[in-house]
């Protein structure tokens, strides 16, 4: 029987390979742990969202409001980065594609007219006006 040092155990190599592969094949903008970095602030007028979407264009982003849920979606396809050396020869070409999506419950009383958005310098800014929730109406029930 042959003994191997603990450093060469299969689980050590497997752990190293898995960590390396996870880091290597993960595009920087698609890190599942980070998603869309979002700041939400509240004041007396409403809620203000700042969503970081670097590298995206305005045309890549969509907002949808349905049943009180605001959905933000950003899709990027075939972005190409080309680098050339001093002689002008192509050294590297990269393509990235993927999408990011987040949803926020903003309230059933919010309509699309209450939501204003603009996109500048890789930051999506969304303002949602505050609305008072409707008080439930008392309804008379007839006794039969």
Helices and strands as residue ranges (DSSP letters): G 6-8, H 10-24, G 28-30, E 38-42, E 46-52, G 58-60, E 61-66, E 69-84, E 90-105, G 112-114, E 115-120, E 123-129
